[in-house]
């Protein structure tokens, strides 16, 4: 008999660790989005680690800005950014306060509130695609910049909360280069910081960085 996922909220101490410890440990955890229409819950299946000043792929590599302020802590908060002029992506801040590290939530399986997620992801061809990719995940959960800075460890009512779920055994975790990251930050030998659940159908396909072409 398979035990149901643990619905206990993750404590802040979980996030107050090095990003390379937190990232793979997030696999199998459950992110709950509370909306006026009801909750939507996603079991995380793919993430990427970003390690601030030690990481040329990080938004905080060159220091603090208005955009990346939340990345500097405290841990257990959500960092939301807008990309390509149309999509939002969400991260969970970790590590000690003052050191900008975060984990990008790349993909997951919707395990509660599927009908609500479908309404937000009308282009999804199947439920496996509802949160298959960071922008799709944020869209399915209706996450935008208004939720930047949300504390997922806060007590009481909160729009986003992380639950213990069912951690993935280490032998089922895979790692490799991060998707779409340019330069040294995309080198899988140096930064194999994308982690995913082996053979899970909700994991997004890997794509190397491709420079954007300017229209003539």
Backbone as ProteinMPNN parsed JSONL, in Angstrom:
{"seq_chain_A": "XXXXXXXXXXXXXXXXXXXXXXXXXXXXXXXXXXXXXXXXXXXXXXXXXXXXXXXXXXXXXXXXXXXXXXXXXXXXXXXXXXXXXXXXXXXXXXXXXXXXXXXXXXXXXXXXXXXXXXXXXXXXXXXXXXXXXXXXXXXXXXXXXXXXXXXXXXXXXXXXXXXXXXXXXXXXXXXXXXXXXXXXXXXXXXXXXXXXXXXXXXXXXXXXXXXXXXXX", "coords_chain_A": {"N_chain_A": [[0.85, -1.201, 0.0], [0.593, 2.163, -0.917], [1.7, 5.015, 0.741], [-0.114, 8.05, 1.355], [0.744, 11.351, 0.094], [2.648, 13.482, 2.252], [1.125, 16.087, 3.929], [2.205, 18.045, 5.471], [3.371, 21.332, 6.058], [6.406, 22.648, 4.642], [9.164, 23.666, 6.579], [10.921, 26.76, 7.292], [13.595, 26.198, 7.705], [14.157, 24.194, 5.921], [14.64, 25.5, 3.51], [16.756, 27.085, 4.172], [19.425, 26.346, 3.381], [22.306, 25.265, 1.397], [21.918, 25.918, -2.1], [22.307, 23.766, -3.875], [21.732, 21.625, -2.329], [19.09, 21.998, -1.645], [17.696, 22.058, -4.136], [17.533, 19.369, -5.544], [16.159, 18.124, -3.509], [13.673, 19.22, -3.541], [12.189, 17.85, -5.38], [9.307, 15.949, -5.824], [8.032, 17.214, -3.774], [5.168, 19.208, -2.794], [3.553, 21.937, -4.22], [1.224, 24.308, -3.358], [-1.273, 26.329, -4.619], [-3.417, 28.77, -3.607], [-6.488, 29.931, -4.64], [-9.26, 32.173, -5.379], [-11.123, 30.535, -6.574], [-10.532, 28.046, -5.671], [-8.111, 25.526, -4.546], [-5.001, 24.745, -6.25], [-2.755, 22.205, -6.811], [0.608, 21.151, -7.257], [2.848, 18.572, -7.911], [6.243, 18.641, -7.711], [8.491, 17.979, -10.354], [10.696, 18.699, -11.798], [13.473, 20.863, -11.588], [15.718, 23.717, -11.375], [18.872, 24.82, -10.206], [20.227, 27.933, -9.07], [22.991, 29.851, -8.339], [23.629, 32.531, -7.419], [26.306, 34.81, -6.887], [28.278, 33.009, -7.618], [27.585, 31.984, -10.017], [27.297, 32.296, -13.373], [24.948, 32.055, -14.778], [22.942, 33.04, -13.235], [20.423, 35.42, -12.232], [21.35, 37.109, -10.328], [24.046, 37.343, -10.569], [25.624, 39.569, -11.108], [25.077, 41.177, -8.985], [22.853, 43.001, -6.711], [19.633, 44.103, -7.711], [16.646, 46.021, -8.498], [14.956, 44.235, -9.69], [15.846, 41.628, -8.899], [15.747, 41.614, -6.141], [14.33, 40.053, -4.222], [15.66, 37.634, -4.295], [17.746, 37.782, -2.523], [16.937, 37.02, -0.079], [14.797, 36.846, 2.876], [15.174, 33.175, 3.114], [12.809, 30.838, 1.644], [10.957, 32.356, 0.3], [9.143, 33.517, -2.605], [10.432, 34.125, -5.794], [9.561, 35.851, -8.549], [9.785, 36.296, -11.998], [9.543, 38.122, -15.121], [9.622, 37.165, -18.469], [10.86, 37.278, -21.843], [8.927, 39.085, -22.58], [6.368, 38.062, -22.221], [5.946, 35.842, -20.509], [5.745, 34.477, -17.187], [7.935, 33.232, -14.641], [8.677, 31.145, -11.836], [10.52, 31.013, -8.774], [12.069, 29.509, -5.876], [13.447, 30.946, -3.098], [16.524, 30.292, -1.46], [19.094, 29.262, 0.946], [21.36, 31.229, 3.068], [20.237, 34.408, 4.355], [20.906, 37.287, 2.431], [22.573, 36.14, 0.618], [22.261, 35.502, -2.677], [20.55, 33.012, -3.819], [18.557, 30.641, -5.604], [15.871, 28.418, -6.585], [14.669, 27.457, -9.626], [11.437, 26.576, -10.574], [10.69, 24.171, -12.713], [8.943, 22.194, -13.779], [6.013, 20.107, -13.249], [3.54, 17.829, -11.865], [0.118, 18.211, -11.955], [-1.817, 17.669, -9.208], [-4.035, 18.289, -7.83], [-6.964, 20.229, -8.234], [-7.199, 20.114, -10.988], [-9.089, 20.779, -12.994], [-9.259, 23.558, -12.699], [-6.656, 24.281, -13.418], [-6.671, 23.491, -16.08], [-8.361, 25.408, -17.217], [-6.723, 27.583, -17.232], [-4.716, 26.812, -18.85], [-5.38, 26.396, -21.667], [-4.27, 25.572, -24.049], [-2.975, 23.2, -23.571], [-2.385, 19.869, -24.5], [-2.799, 17.575, -23.09], [-3.279, 16.448, -19.673], [-0.764, 15.983, -18.674], [0.773, 17.938, -19.743], [0.099, 20.281, -18.511], [1.682, 21.64, -16.583], [4.219, 21.521, -17.665], [7.044, 22.715, -17.991], [8.581, 25.854, -17.141], [7.169, 28.343, -17.598], [4.653, 27.39, -18.259], [3.986, 26.092, -15.883], [3.819, 28.265, -14.084], [1.725, 29.647, -15.303], [-0.395, 27.79, -15.138], [-0.783, 27.828, -12.407], [-1.539, 30.377, -12.02], [0.352, 32.443, -11.455], [1.969, 35.469, -11.087], [3.782, 38.605, -11.273], [2.686, 39.875, -9.109], [2.799, 38.127, -7.025], [5.414, 38.024, -6.341], [7.845, 37.714, -3.885], [6.239, 36.408, -2.048], [5.743, 34.563, 0.927], [6.315, 31.262, 1.372], [6.39, 29.807, 3.634], [4.92, 30.961, 5.576], [2.635, 31.237, 8.339], [-0.919, 30.644, 8.641], [-3.289, 32.087, 6.289], [-2.132, 32.001, 2.984], [-1.144, 32.696, -0.375], [0.54, 30.882, -1.654], [2.054, 27.812, -0.861], [4.4, 25.453, 0.372], [4.391, 21.96, 0.628], [5.337, 18.916, 2.352], [5.026, 16.508, 0.882], [6.008, 13.665, -1.091], [9.163, 12.816, -0.927], [11.562, 12.273, -3.541], [13.36, 9.277, -4.136], [16.963, 9.157, -4.042], [18.109, 7.571, -6.111], [16.381, 7.886, -8.185], [16.643, 10.388, -9.129], [17.794, 12.575, -11.601], [20.405, 14.47, -13.218], [21.661, 17.309, -15.056], [22.706, 19.613, -17.714], [21.477, 22.998, -17.526], [18.45, 24.248, -18.932], [18.373, 26.239, -21.849], [20.321, 28.085, -21.011], [22.922, 30.379, -21.505], [26.439, 30.465, -22.503], [29.092, 29.888, -20.086], [27.467, 29.258, -17.941], [25.661, 27.476, -18.979], [27.056, 25.182, -19.318], [27.125, 21.845, -18.895], [29.058, 20.258, -17.711], [30.256, 21.884, -15.878], [28.162, 23.147, -14.546], [25.951, 21.181, -13.782], [23.142, 21.532, -13.075], [20.449, 21.168, -13.334], [17.727, 19.324, -12.232], [15.786, 16.377, -12.227], [12.945, 14.099, -12.128], [13.448, 10.786, -12.897], [12.276, 9.445, -15.924], [9.759, 10.586, -15.74], [6.712, 11.668, -17.091], [5.954, 14.344, -17.061], [8.14, 15.977, -17.096], [9.992, 18.553, -18.657], [11.287, 18.876, -22.042], [14.819, 18.928, -22.72], [16.52, 21.801, -23.856], [19.105, 23.355, -25.531], [20.78, 26.55, -25.242], [19.672, 28.999, -27.533], [20.542, 31.665, -29.482], [18.56, 34.622, -29.693], [17.046, 35.751, -32.629], [17.262, 38.846, -34.246], [14.707, 40.771, -35.695], [14.675, 41.915, -39.033]], "CA_chain_A": [[0.0, 0.0, 0.0], [1.392, 3.383, -1.031], [1.269, 6.045, 1.68], [-0.457, 9.318, 0.703], [1.757, 12.403, 0.301], [2.622, 14.201, 3.526], [0.612, 17.435, 3.723], [2.835, 18.956, 6.431], [4.112, 22.429, 5.405], [7.85, 22.681, 4.814], [9.615, 24.733, 7.461], [11.919, 27.648, 6.683], [14.903, 25.551, 7.79], [14.346, 23.406, 4.695], [15.175, 26.378, 2.467], [17.955, 27.764, 4.672], [20.526, 25.427, 3.088], [22.885, 25.539, 0.074], [20.964, 25.708, -3.19], [22.487, 22.455, -4.485], [21.078, 20.657, -1.448], [17.648, 22.22, -1.686], [17.091, 21.815, -5.445], [17.057, 17.996, -5.758], [15.268, 17.744, -2.413], [12.336, 19.734, -3.845], [11.473, 16.907, -6.233], [8.309, 15.191, -5.089], [7.325, 18.102, -2.847], [3.927, 19.708, -3.373], [3.304, 23.378, -4.177], [-0.217, 24.579, -3.368], [-1.69, 27.697, -4.945], [-4.774, 29.039, -3.165], [-7.149, 30.94, -5.466], [-10.665, 32.341, -5.002], [-11.906, 29.435, -7.142], [-10.136, 26.796, -5.046], [-6.669, 25.257, -4.59], [-4.342, 23.967, -7.3], [-1.528, 21.652, -6.238], [1.533, 20.575, -8.233], [3.99, 17.782, -7.419], [7.395, 19.086, -8.499], [9.229, 16.904, -11.022], [11.887, 19.234, -12.469], [13.904, 22.149, -11.04], [17.087, 24.141, -11.69], [19.517, 25.605, -9.157], [20.969, 29.129, -9.48], [23.798, 30.132, -7.157], [24.038, 33.925, -7.25], [27.6, 35.338, -7.321], [29.127, 31.938, -8.142], [26.88, 31.365, -11.131], [27.052, 33.252, -14.464], [23.593, 31.911, -15.289], [21.988, 33.577, -12.262], [20.018, 36.819, -12.353], [22.052, 37.891, -9.303], [25.486, 37.174, -10.759], [26.278, 40.886, -11.081], [24.683, 41.949, -7.818], [21.457, 43.275, -6.365], [18.88, 45.073, -8.497], [15.232, 46.057, -8.117], [14.304, 43.024, -10.21], [16.218, 40.389, -8.203], [15.828, 41.904, -4.709], [13.799, 38.954, -3.401], [16.619, 36.529, -4.287], [18.708, 37.965, -1.435], [16.379, 36.473, 1.147], [15.077, 35.578, 3.558], [14.812, 31.961, 2.387], [11.415, 30.427, 1.728], [10.108, 33.3, -0.412], [9.003, 33.283, -4.046], [10.972, 35.123, -6.724], [8.86, 35.742, -9.832], [10.274, 37.235, -13.004], [8.847, 38.188, -16.401], [10.628, 36.872, -19.48], [10.472, 37.33, -23.258], [7.808, 39.987, -22.766], [5.06, 37.411, -22.204], [5.795, 34.724, -19.579], [6.29, 34.535, -15.841], [8.562, 32.029, -14.101], [8.775, 31.295, -10.39], [11.646, 30.395, -8.088], [12.029, 29.505, -4.422], [14.704, 31.464, -2.573], [17.1, 29.427, -0.431], [20.384, 29.697, 1.453], [21.317, 32.267, 4.103], [19.813, 35.73, 3.918], [21.999, 38.102, 1.926], [23.238, 35.424, -0.469], [21.169, 35.351, -3.65], [20.415, 31.733, -4.515], [17.151, 30.282, -5.767], [15.588, 27.235, -7.396], [13.617, 27.645, -10.626], [10.503, 25.456, -10.671], [10.576, 23.975, -14.156], [7.83, 21.362, -14.221], [5.376, 19.317, -12.216], [2.284, 17.131, -12.134], [-1.018, 18.77, -11.237], [-2.421, 16.59, -8.432], [-5.279, 18.807, -7.246], [-7.429, 21.405, -8.96], [-6.886, 19.925, -12.416], [-10.034, 21.535, -13.819], [-8.866, 24.966, -12.655], [-5.431, 24.415, -14.213], [-7.043, 23.378, -17.503], [-8.93, 26.679, -17.649], [-5.626, 28.526, -17.409], [-3.798, 26.242, -19.845], [-6.279, 25.87, -22.7], [-3.514, 24.987, -25.163], [-2.391, 21.911, -23.179], [-3.002, 18.748, -25.211], [-3.127, 16.571, -22.093], [-2.997, 16.908, -18.315], [0.673, 15.888, -18.441], [1.399, 19.158, -20.242], [-0.425, 21.466, -17.814], [2.783, 22.356, -15.907], [5.426, 20.948, -18.261], [7.857, 23.868, -18.373], [8.441, 26.879, -16.096], [6.111, 29.301, -17.898], [3.388, 26.659, -18.173], [3.718, 25.865, -14.466], [3.367, 29.532, -13.511], [0.415, 29.961, -15.882], [-1.383, 26.868, -14.566], [-1.017, 28.231, -11.024], [-1.891, 31.799, -12.035], [1.409, 33.142, -10.721], [2.541, 36.608, -11.785], [4.662, 39.447, -10.463], [2.005, 40.276, -7.876], [3.152, 37.165, -5.987], [6.845, 38.123, -6.054], [8.088, 37.965, -2.473], [5.341, 35.633, -1.195], [6.403, 33.667, 1.878], [5.659, 29.954, 1.314], [6.495, 29.205, 4.97], [4.137, 31.76, 6.515], [1.49, 30.593, 8.956], [-2.178, 31.261, 8.259], [-3.635, 32.114, 4.87], [-1.087, 32.467, 2.073], [-1.506, 32.228, -1.722], [1.433, 29.807, -2.073], [2.598, 27.073, 0.274], [5.086, 24.21, 0.031], [4.126, 20.834, 1.51], [6.387, 17.891, 2.361], [4.816, 15.588, -0.227], [6.741, 12.4, -1.021], [10.485, 13.041, -1.528], [11.986, 11.293, -4.548], [14.599, 8.583, -3.752], [18.124, 9.647, -4.79], [18.405, 6.802, -7.318], [15.44, 8.273, -9.229], [16.932, 11.781, -9.488], [18.777, 12.759, -12.655], [20.906, 15.845, -13.303], [22.302, 17.642, -16.317], [22.812, 21.054, -17.975], [20.24, 23.77, -17.43], [17.809, 24.52, -20.217], [18.368, 27.585, -22.402], [21.282, 28.982, -20.373], [24.025, 30.658, -22.416], [27.802, 30.574, -21.996], [29.586, 28.947, -19.083], [26.359, 28.837, -17.096], [24.967, 26.369, -19.625], [27.971, 24.05, -19.442], [26.695, 20.788, -18.003], [30.192, 19.712, -16.97], [30.545, 22.82, -14.793], [26.922, 23.43, -13.825], [24.888, 20.194, -14.062], [22.272, 21.961, -11.98], [19.039, 20.847, -13.598], [17.413, 18.054, -11.58], [14.45, 15.924, -12.592], [12.559, 12.741, -11.769], [13.704, 9.909, -14.033], [11.163, 8.83, -16.667], [8.471, 11.195, -15.43], [6.196, 12.266, -18.335], [5.704, 15.783, -16.95], [9.413, 16.704, -17.2], [10.093, 19.25, -19.938], [12.444, 18.474, -22.845], [15.997, 19.796, -22.636], [16.866, 22.595, -25.031], [20.282, 24.19, -25.343], [20.551, 27.964, -25.528], [19.68, 29.423, -28.928], [20.458, 33.131, -29.517], [17.357, 35.17, -30.335], [17.311, 36.483, -33.86], [16.602, 40.143, -34.354], [13.992, 40.934, -36.96], [15.295, 42.93, -39.881]], "C_chain_A": [[0.883, 1.248, 0.0], [0.834, 4.442, -0.091], [0.931, 7.326, 0.925], [0.625, 10.353, 0.963], [1.555, 13.117, 1.629], [2.197, 15.648, 3.278], [1.187, 18.442, 4.719], [3.58, 20.074, 5.691], [5.615, 22.311, 5.646], [8.225, 23.882, 5.686], [10.704, 25.565, 6.781], [13.314, 27.031, 6.706], [15.201, 24.702, 6.554], [15.038, 24.242, 3.628], [16.473, 27.064, 2.886], [19.159, 26.828, 4.589], [21.135, 25.802, 1.744], [21.93, 25.128, -1.042], [21.098, 24.322, -3.829], [22.008, 21.324, -3.583], [19.564, 20.772, -1.558], [17.044, 21.748, -3.002], [16.644, 20.363, -5.647], [16.077, 17.536, -4.688], [13.86, 18.299, -2.609], [11.527, 18.778, -4.711], [10.547, 16.029, -5.396], [7.552, 16.008, -4.061], [6.115, 18.705, -3.564], [3.779, 21.215, -3.139], [1.806, 23.607, -4.314], [-0.454, 26.063, -3.628], [-3.147, 27.853, -4.528], [-5.351, 30.178, -3.995], [-8.588, 31.1, -4.984], [-11.551, 31.203, -5.501], [-11.588, 28.091, -6.501], [-8.638, 26.572, -5.187], [-6.24, 24.494, -5.845], [-3.018, 23.49, -6.709], [-0.707, 20.95, -7.316], [2.63, 19.81, -7.501], [5.182, 18.102, -8.298], [8.173, 17.902, -9.059], [10.508, 17.38, -11.705], [12.203, 20.62, -11.922], [15.303, 22.473, -11.559], [17.622, 25.021, -10.565], [20.289, 26.776, -9.765], [21.651, 29.706, -8.242], [24.434, 31.516, -7.158], [25.408, 34.299, -7.761], [28.543, 34.278, -7.87], [28.612, 31.361, -9.457], [26.594, 32.378, -12.235], [25.671, 33.133, -15.081], [22.535, 32.543, -14.399], [21.652, 35.039, -12.535], [20.783, 37.707, -11.378], [23.568, 37.832, -9.456], [26.242, 38.496, -10.638], [25.778, 41.779, -9.942], [23.195, 42.227, -7.711], [20.863, 44.338, -7.279], [17.444, 45.093, -7.991], [14.525, 44.784, -8.549], [14.577, 41.806, -9.349], [16.256, 40.527, -6.681], [15.402, 40.717, -3.843], [14.794, 37.802, -3.296], [17.589, 36.602, -3.111], [18.132, 37.58, -0.069], [15.386, 37.398, 1.817], [14.681, 34.367, 2.712], [13.337, 31.628, 2.566], [10.444, 31.398, 1.09], [10.143, 33.008, -1.911], [9.597, 34.451, -4.828], [10.326, 34.871, -8.086], [9.451, 36.755, -10.802], [9.501, 37.072, -14.312], [9.887, 38.02, -17.496], [10.04, 36.893, -20.886], [9.222, 38.181, -23.498], [6.448, 39.346, -22.694], [4.867, 36.352, -21.127], [6.356, 35.053, -18.205], [6.914, 33.186, -15.472], [8.739, 32.237, -12.608], [9.909, 30.459, -9.819], [11.382, 30.399, -6.587], [13.407, 29.896, -3.899], [15.213, 30.542, -1.465], [18.463, 29.971, -0.006], [20.253, 30.805, 2.473], [20.903, 33.617, 3.529], [21.026, 36.571, 3.54], [22.774, 37.448, 0.81], [22.177, 34.991, -1.465], [21.207, 34.014, -4.373], [18.943, 31.353, -4.556], [17.03, 29.066, -6.678], [14.427, 27.555, -8.327], [12.742, 26.397, -10.666], [10.157, 25.251, -12.14], [9.353, 23.173, -14.569], [7.243, 20.59, -13.055], [4.103, 18.656, -12.712], [1.176, 17.771, -11.309], [-1.755, 17.624, -10.538], [-3.708, 17.022, -7.727], [-5.661, 20.065, -8.013], [-7.153, 21.327, -10.45], [-7.805, 20.74, -13.312], [-9.681, 23.022, -13.845], [-7.617, 25.209, -13.494], [-5.745, 24.348, -15.701], [-7.599, 24.689, -18.037], [-7.85, 27.718, -17.917], [-4.659, 28.082, -18.499], [-4.603, 25.579, -20.954], [-5.535, 25.205, -23.847], [-2.894, 23.634, -24.822], [-3.134, 20.772, -23.865], [-3.385, 17.608, -24.284], [-2.801, 17.124, -20.714], [-1.512, 16.844, -17.987], [1.399, 17.16, -18.865], [0.971, 20.409, -19.475], [0.679, 22.297, -17.17], [4.128, 21.846, -16.393], [6.291, 22.055, -18.844], [7.6, 24.996, -17.393], [7.337, 27.898, -16.348], [4.743, 28.634, -17.814], [3.002, 26.425, -16.716], [3.169, 27.138, -13.824], [1.983, 29.914, -14.032], [-0.666, 29.089, -15.277], [-1.757, 27.27, -13.144], [-1.425, 29.701, -10.893], [-0.932, 32.61, -11.163], [1.987, 34.246, -11.6], [3.368, 37.444, -10.822], [4.005, 39.903, -9.16], [2.347, 39.343, -6.721], [4.654, 37.145, -5.702], [7.045, 38.485, -4.584], [7.182, 37.196, -1.53], [6.134, 34.651, -0.326], [5.674, 32.325, 1.884], [5.707, 29.227, 2.651], [5.653, 29.938, 5.998], [3.0, 30.943, 7.104], [0.22, 31.32, 8.533], [-2.393, 31.226, 6.76], [-2.488, 32.698, 4.045], [-1.4, 31.919, 0.684], [-0.644, 31.08, -2.235], [2.029, 29.132, -0.843], [3.264, 25.79, -0.236], [4.793, 23.154, 1.088], [5.197, 19.757, 1.34], [6.242, 16.918, 1.202], [5.483, 14.247, -0.001], [8.095, 12.592, -1.694], [10.88, 11.904, -2.473], [13.277, 10.62, -4.093], [15.772, 9.043, -4.619], [18.396, 8.875, -6.086], [17.433, 7.086, -8.459], [15.632, 9.72, -9.678], [18.026, 11.817, -10.549], [19.224, 14.218, -12.665], [21.599, 16.061, -14.636], [22.342, 19.143, -16.51], [21.455, 21.732, -17.897], [19.749, 24.151, -18.818], [17.932, 25.993, -20.611], [19.342, 28.569, -21.794], [22.499, 29.144, -21.279], [25.375, 30.581, -21.713], [28.174, 29.51, -20.982], [28.463, 28.414, -18.197], [25.58, 27.669, -17.666], [25.823, 25.138, -19.808], [27.599, 22.982, -18.423], [27.814, 20.144, -17.222], [30.512, 20.571, -15.748], [29.314, 23.04, -13.91], [25.843, 22.419, -14.227], [23.754, 20.366, -13.049], [20.787, 21.906, -12.317], [18.783, 19.455, -13.029], [15.986, 17.652, -11.942], [14.218, 14.481, -12.151], [12.683, 11.86, -13.002], [12.39, 9.353, -14.599], [9.79, 9.409, -16.32], [7.95, 11.934, -16.667], [5.927, 13.76, -18.254], [6.978, 16.616, -17.039], [9.53, 17.321, -18.59], [11.319, 18.785, -20.72], [13.601, 19.451, -22.696], [16.213, 20.519, -23.953], [18.081, 23.448, -24.702], [19.945, 25.638, -25.685], [20.636, 28.229, -27.023], [19.546, 30.943, -28.953], [19.204, 33.604, -30.235], [17.747, 35.981, -31.552], [16.55, 37.806, -33.858], [15.922, 40.257, -35.707], [14.623, 42.08, -37.746], [14.328, 44.053, -40.165]], "O_chain_A": [[1.8, 1.373, 0.811], [-0.362, 4.736, -0.119], [1.611, 7.664, -0.044], [1.352, 10.248, 1.95], [0.425, 13.329, 2.068], [2.838, 16.358, 2.503], [0.706, 19.572, 4.8], [4.352, 19.784, 4.776], [6.045, 21.92, 6.731], [7.668, 24.97, 5.541], [11.327, 25.122, 5.816], [14.127, 27.308, 5.824], [16.361, 24.517, 6.186], [15.92, 23.751, 2.924], [17.208, 27.569, 2.037], [19.823, 26.555, 5.589], [20.539, 26.589, 1.009], [21.228, 24.122, -0.939], [20.1, 23.759, -4.28], [21.89, 20.183, -4.031], [18.85, 19.77, -1.563], [15.994, 21.105, -3.001], [15.461, 20.138, -5.903], [15.255, 16.654, -4.935], [12.939, 17.885, -1.905], [10.303, 18.887, -4.769], [10.957, 15.447, -4.392], [6.539, 15.552, -3.529], [6.053, 18.71, -4.793], [3.868, 21.695, -2.009], [1.19, 23.15, -5.277], [0.093, 26.929, -2.945], [-4.018, 27.148, -5.039], [-4.775, 31.264, -4.049], [-9.087, 30.245, -4.252], [-12.604, 30.934, -4.924], [-12.282, 27.104, -6.747], [-7.96, 27.339, -5.87], [-7.003, 23.713, -6.416], [-2.252, 24.288, -6.168], [-1.248, 20.249, -8.171], [3.262, 20.336, -6.585], [5.142, 17.863, -9.505], [8.477, 16.947, -8.344], [11.317, 16.563, -12.145], [11.311, 21.46, -11.802], [15.986, 21.61, -12.111], [16.902, 25.869, -10.037], [20.916, 26.649, -10.816], [21.005, 30.01, -7.24], [25.635, 31.655, -6.926], [25.678, 34.133, -8.951], [29.524, 34.62, -8.53], [29.142, 30.366, -9.952], [25.732, 33.239, -12.061], [25.256, 34.015, -15.833], [21.36, 32.58, -14.762], [22.494, 35.8, -13.011], [20.86, 38.92, -11.573], [24.294, 38.238, -8.548], [27.362, 38.535, -10.128], [26.024, 42.986, -9.935], [22.392, 41.751, -8.514], [21.505, 45.344, -7.582], [17.066, 44.275, -7.151], [13.613, 44.307, -7.874], [13.666, 41.022, -9.082], [16.756, 39.631, -6.0], [16.05, 40.415, -2.841], [14.778, 37.065, -2.31], [18.189, 35.593, -2.741], [18.767, 37.79, 0.964], [15.163, 38.537, 1.407], [13.955, 34.496, 1.726], [12.698, 32.076, 3.518], [9.236, 31.292, 1.302], [11.049, 32.341, -2.412], [9.3, 35.614, -4.555], [10.519, 33.818, -8.694], [9.6, 37.93, -10.47], [8.892, 36.034, -14.572], [10.932, 38.669, -17.456], [8.87, 36.567, -21.09], [8.539, 38.011, -24.508], [5.454, 39.976, -23.055], [3.726, 35.985, -20.845], [7.318, 35.811, -18.076], [6.47, 32.136, -15.937], [8.929, 33.366, -12.154], [10.218, 29.369, -10.3], [10.577, 31.186, -6.088], [14.408, 29.254, -4.218], [14.436, 30.069, -0.635], [18.93, 30.99, -0.516], [19.146, 31.28, 2.726], [21.183, 33.928, 2.371], [22.041, 36.57, 4.238], [23.551, 38.11, 0.122], [21.293, 34.202, -1.133], [21.831, 33.896, -5.428], [18.177, 31.699, -3.657], [17.944, 28.73, -7.43], [13.331, 27.884, -7.873], [13.254, 25.284, -10.781], [9.43, 26.045, -12.737], [8.773, 23.448, -15.62], [7.876, 20.434, -12.011], [3.653, 18.896, -13.832], [1.29, 17.862, -10.086], [-2.26, 16.715, -11.197], [-4.384, 16.205, -7.102], [-4.803, 20.862, -8.393], [-6.905, 22.343, -11.1], [-7.347, 21.333, -14.29], [-9.79, 23.671, -14.886], [-7.521, 26.214, -14.198], [-5.146, 25.073, -16.496], [-7.339, 25.048, -19.185], [-8.037, 28.624, -18.729], [-3.876, 28.884, -19.008], [-4.525, 24.368, -21.159], [-6.1, 24.363, -24.545], [-2.338, 22.98, -25.705], [-4.362, 20.711, -23.822], [-4.204, 16.764, -24.645], [-2.128, 18.147, -20.593], [-1.043, 17.572, -17.112], [2.508, 17.43, -18.405], [1.452, 21.5, -19.779], [0.625, 23.526, -17.204], [5.075, 21.75, -15.612], [6.271, 22.301, -20.05], [6.497, 25.093, -16.855], [6.635, 28.284, -15.414], [3.781, 29.245, -17.349], [1.832, 26.543, -16.354], [2.171, 27.095, -13.105], [1.162, 30.445, -13.284], [-1.741, 29.582, -14.935], [-2.897, 27.083, -12.717], [-1.63, 30.2, -9.786], [-1.341, 33.35, -10.269], [2.437, 33.991, -12.717], [3.62, 37.035, -9.689], [4.698, 40.275, -8.213], [2.202, 39.723, -5.559], [5.116, 36.332, -4.902], [6.47, 39.461, -4.1], [7.335, 37.315, -0.314], [7.069, 34.0, -0.793], [4.537, 32.246, 2.349], [5.13, 28.149, 2.79], [5.665, 29.576, 7.174], [2.462, 30.055, 6.443], [0.273, 32.476, 8.115], [-1.767, 30.442, 6.046], [-1.947, 33.754, 4.372], [-1.877, 30.79, 0.567], [-1.05, 30.372, -3.156], [2.456, 29.8, 0.098], [2.763, 25.133, -1.148], [4.924, 23.406, 2.286], [5.875, 19.696, 0.315], [7.243, 16.539, 0.594], [5.527, 13.743, 1.122], [8.175, 12.536, -2.921], [10.571, 10.737, -2.233], [14.213, 11.315, -3.699], [15.592, 9.294, -5.811], [18.865, 9.462, -7.061], [17.621, 6.594, -9.572], [14.876, 10.222, -10.51], [19.06, 11.163, -10.408], [18.511, 15.095, -12.18], [22.067, 15.113, -15.267], [22.046, 19.889, -15.577], [20.421, 21.121, -18.166], [20.534, 24.349, -19.746], [17.635, 26.883, -19.815], [19.22, 29.772, -22.025], [23.046, 28.155, -21.766], [25.451, 30.627, -20.486], [27.658, 28.393, -21.004], [28.5, 27.265, -17.757], [24.91, 26.947, -16.927], [25.374, 24.151, -20.39], [27.744, 23.194, -17.218], [27.568, 19.541, -16.178], [30.975, 20.07, -14.723], [29.418, 23.109, -12.686], [24.91, 22.777, -14.946], [23.452, 19.46, -12.271], [19.968, 22.535, -11.646], [19.531, 18.518, -13.307], [15.085, 18.491, -11.959], [15.157, 13.746, -11.845], [12.088, 12.154, -14.039], [11.527, 8.867, -13.869], [8.769, 8.776, -16.584], [8.675, 12.749, -17.238], [5.691, 14.391, -19.284], [6.904, 17.845, -17.055], [9.201, 16.678, -19.586], [12.297, 18.343, -20.117], [13.391, 20.656, -22.562], [16.105, 19.929, -25.028], [18.087, 24.176, -23.71], [18.939, 25.91, -26.341], [21.548, 27.752, -27.699], [18.534, 31.469, -28.491], [18.828, 33.049, -31.268], [18.667, 36.796, -31.504], [15.369, 37.872, -33.517], [16.489, 39.886, -36.735], [15.046, 43.085, -37.174], [14.673, 45.004, -40.866]]}, "name": "protein", "num_of_chains": 1, "seq": "XXXXXXXXXXXXXXXXXXXXXXXXXXXXXXXXXXXXXXXXXXXXXXXXXXXXXXXXXXXXXXXXXXXXXXXXXXXXXXXXXXXXXXXXXXXXXXXXXXXXXXXXXXXXXXXXXXXXXXXXXXXXXXXXXXXXXXXXXXXXXXXXXXXXXXXXXXXXXXXXXXXXXXXXXXXXXXXXXXXXXXXXXXXXXXXXXXXXXXXXXXXXXXXXXXXXXXXX"}
